[in-house]
Amino acid sequence: MAVDMGSVRPVWAAAGAPCRRRRRDARGGSLSDLPLRRVHHRQLRRVLARRRSSGLLDAAWCRDRGSRPAARQHPVDDRQLDANGALRRFGARGAASPDVGHVPSGCCAIREHGHRLGRLGRGLRGPHAVRAGADRSGAPAPHAGIEVITPRRTRLLRAPDLQSFQLAIVHSLSAAPAGASSPDDRAVLVPSEAAAVELGRTITELTDGAPTARLLTRTAWYARLHARLPAAPSRLSNAEREVLLGDAAREADAAGVSAPFAVRPGLIAEMLAFYDALRRQQRSVNDFERLVVGELESTAAIDRGAARMLAQTRFLVESFTRFEGRIEATDRLDEHRLRRRLLAEPVRLPMRHVVVTVADQGISTDGLWLADFDLLARMSELEQLDVVATEGWLASGFLERVHALLPGIEEERVDVTSSRQPTLEVPSAGDLPHCYFISRDREEEVSAVARRVKTRRREPAKGAVGVVFQRPLPYLYLAERIFGAAAVTFETHHGLPLAAEPYAAFVDLVLETVLSGFGRADLATVLRSPHLRLEASDFVEALAPLETVPTLAEQWAVLLTFLERHASQAPELATPDGDRETRARTAVVRAVDDLRRATEAFPVARVPPGELRASLRRRIEAEVFAGESRRGGVRLVDAAAARYGRFDELHVVGLVDTEWPTRARRSVFYPSGLLVQLGWTVDADVMRTARAEFADLVRLPTGRTRLSTFQLEHDALTAPTSLLEDVADLGLTTSPEPAQPVRRASVAEMLADGPIVPSAVEGGAARWLAMRRRGARAGLPGPASPPGHVGRLAPVGYAVSRVDRYLDCPFKYFCAAVLKIDETADEEPTLTRRAQGELLHEVLRALVDAWQARGHRGFTADDLEDALALAERVVDEAMVNLSPVNRQLARGRLLGSAAGMGLVERFVRLEAERSGEVVEMQVERKLDGAFEIREASGAARSIDVRGIADRVDLLADGSLRVVDYKLGRAPRPGRALQLPIYAVCASQALSGYRDRTWRPGESGYVAFGATRPLVPVVGPGVDPAPILADGQARFVEAVDGIERGELPPRPVEERLCASCGYAAVCRKGAGRDD
């Protein structure tokens, strides 16, 4: 008898002698958890001779081999059989386990398999598991401990780079087994639909013919296998499974196994994702309970976090157990029951050949799981299994794992003679010595790609151009706008997020209106929406049943009817986005209908509108819909899909550390260290694989690779990814960017930078250009005007604070006074700096007014206690509208505490130190009108000035003192205009007040953020005339610059840009004169 010794493994069956392996864990566990040991050929021959002589060989061993001794069947104790007569799995819930150090009485059976069998048995949890199965014909195995697996050829095709990786896939399909004659007999597993499109194009390019296999994602592969099962029950949708798990969780909570968190729709989805990951790692609920509870029980008594996590584990175990029972009761299939069905029953039209081009989930978020490899290794009628991987993948740890997943796999190396190394395009010599390009933000990064693509058109025609990103958004939106404006055609097969569409926001607004009880403000907002044409009464009548119908399915039906009935009443959008709007509507309606069907199949009682809204919002956030179908041009693909495409030039964009490498998705229930023993991935493995994948990607094109990153994301600084550090070690030849690239990729860039070619402008832009050119001929500024010049502006009333802002930076004045743009507000959990300053001004105004109302003129040291008592009452009145948290913080800041003096007490003590008899304190003195302001030459000019002085003190000697409050530090002397201009204007406005004239005297700031709060501009005994003259001259000069329209981004100090509220609209580099 000829036996292929490389394909024979021992299997510990249901009967045998005492096991000499390590004893099982004391908490229990399956015998299948015991590791298998390879048997030496000489030992195997002795075993075969002994079994043959004693007649112990199983009938399956002797079938089709001529005259062999009949197999002796060994009795099995009835207690070891389940209800179906199959051998009970030891350690399962509710099953009696034998002594943990022994196997049941019987023998060690041997099974034989065909040449290069993918896998035979199971040691630890995973693809080495021993299971009862069926032979190739589908008949039950004659012995409960024997499983006959279809002989198959299993190969690992090792490719040094992605070009040979693609060739290996093509060669694998050409070397398919004879039985796989139809494309339906073959499958190539890819990570995404976009990858399938790219691979299909590559196969067509390399073979001049259509793909000879089905290119399937993991989800599509399971759907195709399910369709081939004879008389198979229908599959449960994700929405239906979430309903079942939600019911199971609420039932577990009601049964006394309390959830340590509120069971909300989002957490139900996370529970389902965790359950699926657990089962795909070939871990049962029993395993989960045994391992995690055992880990947490020892510390729960002294660690509240462990105790809470232990309670969470028990709740999850109870919920998952009830969930599995509910699925069994439906007699329908989910993914895990489908796998068991596929292993137990033969399929119609089986897949004879499968090519795996993805890694395992250990290193790839879109790879195959342990259970998937187990299915591939044991699936009936599969004749050939090929795994294609690059050397980079294999070196990162996948080689060891694939041998563990598919024992006996045969390795073959792929020929690399046809691979071509690309050149790496780098910045020109004058730039920083990087191997990558740096842009300001993503928008400028995509614009640079558009310019490079248009520059490439001047070169001889070559192959395809690809733009590769890690995450499709926001690059798909930017490409639509920037490539469209640059007349660069492009295509992409990535879906767009449904949650970002206006129609999804409209549906959310509808449910928010119902949640508010059809409040007036929300109702007015939704009725103004362009997606709806309906009267308020009809709107309320259509949606009011959401709060009265008895079941959740009827609630979804009410919403669905509303959307379907009133969608036709929405205005038709006669724009290019009209088709996109229709697709988004269809996707939202389909999502609502899926939820209705799920709750109709498994009834649930009515829920509050808030929970209804949360369920739909979570569902929409997980959905994508097809974007506009485009063909030809630049191909936009993510990094996973790019591996399957053939490119001459590749632009890898968005290389920042927050995206490259992709961060592993964290569990919301457990820390990663606790999940490692359940099969979850170690971060170090992910990083090694990310480096290997990036190196493969950089070497993918046949012509040129260009890498780019950016510096700002929503005004926050970003850092280049550490993967860029490896580029220098790849040994690629570098070439500088073209010496004369296209500088203007779009009409907008041409209009901004010039020179302008009128024939290139169309539509509304052409009309705007014609108007500007007519204005230029009439004396208005034309395209030749210097940057930052907007043409003459008519004189207006000039707020002193805004003229001060002009001196800080003319562009800030332009944004605030001309464009009327609000500054970007800081988002803080408590009062912002601006709000704190406004509160301080209000408190000081009220304090001075109340103090004067008591007959006081100024503050003295003798009045300190009375003033502080009054200040406490004023502060409490000013804070009545603040939240409790802000009230407490503001009170401590203004009135102080045992730790320090408050701002109000500091103010009173500072005022008590001032010299001079005060006649009157005018608080928030308004200055509005025409005032005489002197130029540098001494000539007087009438200028309309507006402003409010914080305080003007009239002193007994006929002078006036101007005081300005600052929460922070005072402006630098010689730069600010407020106090000199306020002094000049106040002396003119107060002329004749109290039957006398008032001359400018002292002026200064009370700067609470300074070490010395009193900051004089004109000190006591100092002649104010030179300071006032300088201030007036600078004010006139600033007003002249404003009226000339000189408003460039020109900060007086670079540090001011860091705190500027107009950074989002500033283009400082284009407006600098230096």
C-alpha positions, 0 to 999 in steps of 0.5 A, spaced: 500 500 500 503 506 497 501 512 502 503 519 501 507 520 508 506 527 508 499 527 508 498 523 514 496 525 521 494 522 527 487 524 530 485 522 537 478 519 536 473 518 540 476 512 543 483 510 545 488 509 550 490 514 556 493 521 553 500 522 554 499 529 552 499 535 557 493 535 561 487 540 560 486 546 563 482 545 570 476 550 568 475 544 563 475 544 555 474 540 549 479 534 547 480 538 541 483 543 544 489 538 545 495 540 540 497 534 535 503 531 534 507 529 528 508 522 527 515 519 525 514 515 519 517 509 522 513 510 528 507 510 523 509 504 520 509 500 526 502 503 528 499 501 521 502 494 522 499 493 529 492 496 527 492 492 520 494 485 524 488 487 530 483 489 525 482 496 528 483 500 521 476 503 520 472 502 514 474 509 511 481 507 511 480 501 506 475 503 502 477 503 494 483 499 496 482 492 494 481 486 499 483 489 506 481 487 513 474 489 515 474 495 520 472 493 527 467 498 530 468 500 537 463 501 542 461 508 544 458 509 551 451 512 550 453 517 555 457 520 550 452 521 544 448 527 543 440 527 541 442 525 534 447 520 535 453 524 534 459 524 539 458 529 544 463 534 545 467 534 551 467 540 555 460 543 552 455 547 556 451 542 560 455 535 557 458 531 562 466 531 561 470 525 563 477 525 566 481 531 564 487 527 563 484 521 559 481 520 552 475 515 552 477 508 551 478 506 544 484 507 539 488 512 535 485 512 528 489 514 522 486 517 516 489 518 509 488 524 504 490 526 497 496 529 495 498 536 498 491 536 503 490 543 505 489 541 513 487 534 516 485 535 523 485 540 529 490 542 535 488 548 539 482 552 537 482 554 530 483 550 523 486 544 526 480 542 530 477 535 529 470 535 527 465 529 525 464 530 518 462 527 511 466 523 506 466 526 499 460 523 497 456 526 502 454 520 506 455 520 514 462 518 516 462 510 518 465 512 525 464 518 529 471 520 530 473 519 523 472 525 518 474 524 510 476 531 507 476 532 499 483 531 497 485 537 494 491 541 492 493 547 496 499 552 494 502 558 497 504 562 491 510 567 493 510 574 489 516 578 491 512 585 489 505 587 487 506 586 479 508 579 480 502 578 485 497 580 479 501 575 475 500 570 480 493 570 480 492 570 473 497 564 472 493 561 478 487 561 474 490 558 468 492 552 472 485 551 475 483 543 476 480 540 470 473 540 474 473 547 474 471 549 467 466 554 468 467 561 472 462 559 477 467 553 479 472 558 481 472 564 485 478 569 487 477 572 494 478 580 494 478 585 499 472 590 496 468 591 490 473 596 488 478 591 488 474 586 484 473 592 479 481 593 479 483 586 478 478 584 473 481 590 469 488 587 470 486 580 468 483 583 462 489 587 460 494 581 461 490 576 458 486 579 453 480 576 455 474 576 461 476 574 467 475 566 468 473 566 475 468 570 480 471 576 483 468 576 490 469 579 497 468 575 503 461 577 504 459 575 496 463 569 497 458 567 503 452 569 499 454 565 493 455 559 497 448 560 501 445 560 494 448 553 492 446 550 498 440 545 496 433 547 500 437 552 504 433 556 509 433 564 508 439 568 511 438 573 517 439 580 515 444 584 520 437 588 521 434 582 523 440 579 527 440 586 531 433 586 533 434 578 536 440 580 540 436 587 542 431 582 545 435 577 548 439 583 551 433 586 554 431 579 556 437 577 560 437 584 563 430 582 566 432 575 568 437 578 573 443 579 569 444 586 569 447 590 564 452 595 566 450 600 561 444 602 558 442 598 552 442 603 546 441 601 539 449 603 538 451 598 543 447 593 540 450 593 534 457 593 538 455 587 541 453 584 535 460 585 532 463 583 538 459 576 537 461 575 530 468 577 531 468 571 537 465 566 533 469 568 527 475 566 531 472 560 532 471 561 539 464 559 542 460 563 548 463 557 552 470 559 551 469 566 552 466 565 558 471 560 561 477 565 559 475 572 560 471 570 567 477 566 569 481 572 568 477 577 571 475 573 577 481 573 581 482 581 581 474 583 582 474 583 589 479 588 590 479 592 583 472 595 581 474 596 574 475 588 574 468 587 578 464 591 573 468 588 567 466 581 570 459 583 570 459 586 563 462 579 561 456 575 565 451 579 561 454 578 554 455 571 555 447 571 557 445 575 552 449 571 547 446 564 549 439 567 549 441 570 542 443 563 539 437 560 542 433 565 538 436 564 532 436 556 532 428 557 533 427 561 527 430 555 523 434 560 519 441 561 517 446 567 520 453 566 517 456 561 523 450 557 522 451 557 514 458 555 515 456 549 519 451 547 514 456 548 508 461 543 512 455 538 513 452 538 506 454 538 499 452 544 495 450 544 488 455 546 483 461 546 488 466 551 487 472 547 485 478 552 485 479 558 490 484 563 490 485 567 496 488 574 495 487 577 502 491 575 508 488 573 515 484 578 520 490 578 524 494 583 519 488 586 515 481 589 516 478 586 510 482 579 510 479 572 512 478 570 519 480 563 522 473 560 521 474 562 513 480 558 513 477 552 516 471 552 511 476 553 505 480 547 508 474 542 510 469 544 504 467 539 500 468 538 493 474 543 493 479 541 489 485 546 489 486 552 494 491 557 492 493 563 497 497 568 493 501 573 497 507 578 497 514 576 500 513 583 504 506 580 507 509 573 509 515 576 512 511 580 517 508 574 520 503 571 515 508 565 513 508 562 519 500 563 520 498 560 513 502 554 515 498 553 521 492 555 518 493 550 512 498 545 514 502 541 508 501 547 504 506 547 498 510 553 497 511 556 490 515 562 488 513 567 482 517 569 476 519 576 477 523 577 470 517 581 467 517 586 473 519 593 473 521 598 478 518 605 478 522 611 479 520 616 485 519 623 483 521 628 489 521 635 490 526 639 486 533 641 488 531 648 491 526 645 496 527 641 502 531 634 501 524 630 502 522 624 498 515 626 498 511 633 497 508 637 502 502 641 501 498 646 506 492 642 506 488 636 502 485 641 498 492 644 495 494 637 495 489 634 490 490 641 486 498 639 486 496 632 483 491 635 478 497 640 476 501 634 475 496 630 471 496 636 466 503 637 466 503 629 464 499 630 458 505 634 455 509 627 455 508 621 450 502 617 452 503 612 457 499 608 462 494 609 467 494 614 472 492 612 479 491 616 486 491 612 492 488 614 499 487 610 505 480 613 506 476 615 501 473 621 504 474 627 503 478 625 497 472 623 493 469 630 494 475 634 493 476 630 486 469 632 484 470 639 485 478 640 483 478 635 478 472 637 475 474 645 475 481 642 472 477 638 466 481 632 469 477 626 468 477 621 473 473 614 475 472 611 482 468 605 485 468 607 492 461 609 495 459 615 498 457 616 506 449 616 506 450 620 512 453 626 509 447 627 504 442 633 505 436 628 504 439 624 510 440 630 514 432 632 512 430 625 515 434 626 521 430 633 522 423 630 521 424 625 527 427 631 531 421 635 530 417 629 532 421 628 538 420 635 540 413 634 540 412 638 533 415 645 537 414 651 533 422 652 531 423 645 529 417 645 525 418 651 522 425 649 520 423 642 517 417 646 513 423 650 510 427 644 507 427 644 500 426 636 500 418 637 502 412 641 500 407 640 505 403 644 510 404 644 517 397 641 519 399 635 514 406 634 516 403 633 524 397 629 521 402 624 517 407 623 523 403 623 529 401 616 529 409 615 531 407 616 538 401 612 538 402 605 534 403 599 538 409 596 535 416 598 532 414 595 525 408 600 525 412 606 527 417 604 521 411 603 516 409 610 518 415 614 517 416 609 510 409 611 508 411 619 509 417 618 505 414 615 499 408 619 499 412 626 500 418 624 496 414 626 489 412 633 492 419 635 493 422 639 488 425 636 482 433 638 482 434 640 475 442 640 476 448 635 475 446 633 483 439 631 481 441 624 480 445 623 486 439 626 490 435 621 487 440 615 489 441 618 496 433 618 497 433 611 495 438 609 499 435 612 505 428 609 504 431 602 503 434 603 510 428 604 513 424 599 509 430 594 512 428 596 519 421 595 518 422 588 515 426 586 521 421 588 526 415 586 522 419 579 522 420 579 530 415 584 533 418 589 538 413 594 542 413 601 540 419 605 542 420 613 544 422 617 538 429 618 541 430 611 540 427 611 533 431 616 531 438 613 534 436 607 530 435 610 524 441 614 525 446 609 526 443 605 520 444 611 516 451 612 518 453 605 516 451 605 509 454 608 503 451 609 496 453 609 489 456 615 487 456 618 480 458 612 475 464 615 471 469 611 466 476 613 464 481 618 466 485 618 473 483 612 477 481 614 485 482 607 489 484 606 496 490 602 498 487 595 498 484 596 491 490 599 488 494 592 490 490 589 484 491 595 479 496 596 473 498 603 473 504 607 470 504 613 475 501 613 482 500 618 486 499 616 494 496 622 498 494 623 505 500 620 508 499 623 515 500 619 521 493 619 523 491 615 517 497 611 515 497 605 517 490 604 519 489 604 526 486 597 528 478 598 531 478 597 538 473 594 542 468 598 546 468 592 551 475 590 553 482 592 553 486 589 547 490 585 552 484 581 555 482 580 548 489 577 545 487 570 548 481 570 544 485 571 538 485 578 537 491 581 534 497 585 537 498 592 534 506 590 533 503 585 528 499 590 524 505 595 524 509 590 521 504 588 516 503 596 514 510 597 513 510 591 508 504 593 504 506 600 504 513 598 501 509 594 496 505 600 494 510 604 493 513 599 488 507 598 484 507 602 478 511 601 472 513 608 471 513 613 476 511 614 484 509 620 487 508 621 495 505 627 498 502 629 505 499 635 508 500 640 514 494 642 516 487 638 518 481 643 520 487 648 522 490 643 526 497 641 525 499 634 522 505 630 522 507 625 516 507 618 517 513 614 520 512 609 514 515 615 509 522 613 513 522 607 510 522 609 503 529 611 502 531 603 504 527 601 498 532 603 493 528 606 488 531 611 483 529 618 484 527 623 479 526 631 480 519 634 478 518 637 471 522 643 471 516 647 467 510 644 470 503 646 469 502 652 474 494 653 473 490 647 473 483 650 473 480 657 471 479 659 478 487 659 479 488 662 472 483 668 474 487 669 481 494 669 479 493 671 471 495 672 466 487 671 464 485 668 457 478 670 456 477 664 451 478 659 457 472 662 461 465 660 460 458 661 463 457 665 469 465 666 470 465 669 463 460 674 465 464 676 471 470 677 468 467 681 462 464 686 468 471 686 471 474 688 465 469 693 464 470 696 471 478 696 469 477 700 463 473 705 468 478 706 473 476 700 478 482 695 480 483 690 474 487 684 474 493 688 475 492 690 482 497 688 487 495 683 491 490 685 497 488 691 494 480 691 493 479 698 490 477 705 493 472 704 499 467 710 501 469 713 507 464 710 513 464 711 521 471 708 523 470 704 530 477 705 533 478 698 535 477 696 528 482 701 526 487 698 531 485 691 528 487 694 521 494 696 524 495 689 527 493 686 520 489 689 514 486 683 512 483 682 519 479 689 518 477 687 511 474 680 514 470 684 520 468 691 517 468 689 509 466 682 508 462 682 515 465 675 517 465 673 524 471 670 527 471 663 528 469 661 535 473 657 540 469 651 542 470 650 550 467 647 555 466 653 560 466 660 558 470 662 552 476 668 553 471 673 550 465 671 554 470 672 560 472 679 558 465 681 557 463 678 564 468 682 567 466 689 563 459 688 565 461 687 573 466 693 573 461 697 569 455 695 574 460 696 580 462 703 578 455 705 577 452 703 583 458 706 587 457 713 584 449 712 586 451 711 593 454 718 593 462 716 592 467 719 587 472 714 586 475 709 591 479 710 597 482 705 602 477 707 607 472 704 603 475 698 601 470 693 605 464 697 603 466 696 596 468 689 596 461 688 599 457 691 594 462 688 589 459 681 591 452 683 590 454 686 583 457 679 581 452 675 584 447 679 579 451 679 573 452 671 573 444 669 574 444 667 567 450 662 567 450 655 568 452 652 575 459 650 573 460 657 569 457 660 575 462 657 580 468 658 576 466 665 574 465 667 582 472 664 584 475 668 578 472 675 580 471 674 587 477 670 589 478 665 594 482 663 600 487 661 595 488 668 592 485 675 590 479 676 585 479 680 579 474 685 583 478 686 589 484 687 585 481 693 581 478 696 587 485 696 591 488 699 584 483 704 584 484 706 591 492 708 589 490 713 584 492 720 585 487 726 583 480 728 586 475 725 582 469 729 580 465 724 576 466 717 573 463 716 566 462 709 565 462 706 558 462 713 555 460 713 548 463 717 542 460 717 536 460 723 531 465 727 527 471 729 530 478 733 528 484 729 528 490 732 526 495 729 521 502 728 522 503 735 518 499 738 524 493 739 519 486 738 522 481 733 518 474 731 520 473 724 521 467 720 523 469 716 529 465 711 533 467 708 540 466 706 547 471 708 552 471 703 558 471 709 563 473 717 563 474 720 569 473 727 570 478 730 575 478 737 579 484 740 575 480 740 569 483 734 566 480 727 564 483 720 565 481 715 560 481 708 563 481 701 559 480 694 562 484 688 559 482 681 561 489 679 559 495 683 557 496 691 555 498 692 548 505 694 546 506 702 547 506 706 541 502 701 537 495 701 540 491 707 538 485 707 543 487 711 548 490 717 545 484 717 540 479 716 546 482 722 549 482 727 543 475 725 542 472 725 549 475 732 550 472 735 544 465 731 546 465 734 553 467 741 551 462 745 555 460 740 560 459 742 567 460 749 564 468 748 563 473 745 558 476 738 559 483 737 557 486 730 556 491 728 562 492 721 564 490 715 560 492 707 561 490 700 562 488 696 567 491 689 565 489 684 569 493 679 566 499 683 567 504 682 573 503 690 574 496 691 572 496 699 571 500 700 565 500 707 563 500 710 556 500 717 559 503 717 566 501 722 572 505 729 570 507 727 563 506 731 557 500 728 553 501 732 547 507 728 543 503 721 545 496 724 542 500 727 536 503 720 534 496 717 535 492 721 531 497 721 525 497 714 525 490 714 526 489 718 519 494 714 516 490 708 517 484 711 515 487 713 508 490 706 507 483 703 508 480 708 503 485 706 498 483 699 499 490 696 501 487 690 505 493 685 504 494 679 509 500 683 513 500 682 520 505 686 524 507 680 528 507 673 525 505 670 532 498 674 531 497 669 526 496 663 531 490 666 535 487 669 528 480 668 528 480 668 520 485 663 519 480 659 515 480 664 509 487 667 510 492 666 504 497 670 507 503 668 502 499 671 496 498 678 500 505 679 502 509 685 499 516 683 502 
